[in-house]
Amino acid sequence: MSFADLNLIPELQRAVADEGYTEPTPIQAKAIPAVLERRDIMGCAQTGTGKTAGFTLPMLQLLAPYANSSPSPARHPVRALILTPTRELAAQVSDSVRTYSKHLKLRSTVVYGGVDMTPQTKALREGVDILIATPGRLLDHVQQKSVSLGQVEILILDEADRMLDMGFLPDIRRIMGLIPTQRQSLLFSATFSEDIKKLANQLLRNPLLIEVARRNAPADLVEHQVYETPAASKRALLAHLIRSRDMKQVLVFLRMKKDCNKLARELVRDGINATAIHSDRTQAERELALADFKEGRTTALVATDIAARGIDIAELPFVINYELPYTPEDYVHRIGRTGRAGLPGEAISLMSPDEERLLTEIEKLLKRAIPRKTPDNFDLDRGREQRPRRETRNEAPRREPQQTAPATPRPAAQAQTPAHSPSPPKPQRASDGFDFSKPYQPASAGSPVAQKPPVSQGRTRRPAAALLGGLAVKDKK
């Protein structure tokens, strides 16, 4: 099947051809015709399967009749709203919308937190047909009356499971009250939990369930491995793996934001160029960290599960779980960052004894056992690399004594009286007659050594006082 078989308009087929796409992915082949029929969709697809194009291309075709070059904001009301949980994912979706709509006269913009609202407000007031937003920042613009959602025809929720985990459900319900009830709703999620099903019942009308596996399953493209290690040795083991395997680009996952900063600082002290990315950093810092990582200026990017949702690197070779996630579904999201675009990848997990239960849950979800490995040249108990042992002086091989001829005995007279006998030491006396060569004895009361010098009753002359600003005492004649 080709994109031409999906009945896309020529402008979209040209955009797809410009990107080098020839065949649609399974999620695209199933979702695009259903969206064009204006069906509500409940799609299950992992990151990296092409689901962004799966809902973007048919959305643009449905909005193509509204395309116009008029500068009037009234001619460009918000007709499609895409909600994402993170800033990075919102920026990624916005890039895809601009790429696929470059031959259509449709306006689009993206709004998210962490940056100044003024440029966003200006773009919204000039009129946009497609709005990509995070829920919190969208409600900020609604409160400032810089955007109206009264003409929304298509609503798309991307990564709905993560939005529920982040507590966006109250914000989503508020947004639902601002858009028309007669609309087309598309909900995409990695997993279908009970919360997702409840949300689908509230948003969708008779939805079509589309659930496809990845074109290449993670088990086929990603090599899973686990290193059992004490928690205190994790950081040293991580640095050892990066150095010993010459990893140039590795994404490291942790659970907490504060731990990301700490681990990044420790890796830098170990000589590894690392940086952290999480929601507490400013948008400029997050964009810089991601750009440095993509361009190879940073070796290790330490991230939380939330911040990593927008990281899309086609040739990322390594993902390391410094801490195992509490939910096995998050493990699937993490390893989905590697093994993309048909290239192999490695998912390495560092498991402490208290995380064994979490690994069991992950293995149940994957329906396979993850092999345990032992690091080479690394002492797990001491948390340091094993270096070649140096040979000490005591451990050096002993040389056998050389066989020498027995010494010729000397004559008795010659042995008793040497030819040159040393002369007895001369007494060393001080100026007062004290003999230093004799053993120490307390001085007698009448000896010169025992007599103490008389203490001067007058003021002593101190020439150094003149250097300190004082006056030296002159002798009186």
Summary of the structure (lengths in Angstrom):
residues: 477
radius of gyration: 40.0
end to end distance: 124.1
largest distance: 130.4
contacts: 1350
relative contact order: 0.10
helix: 38%
strand: 14%
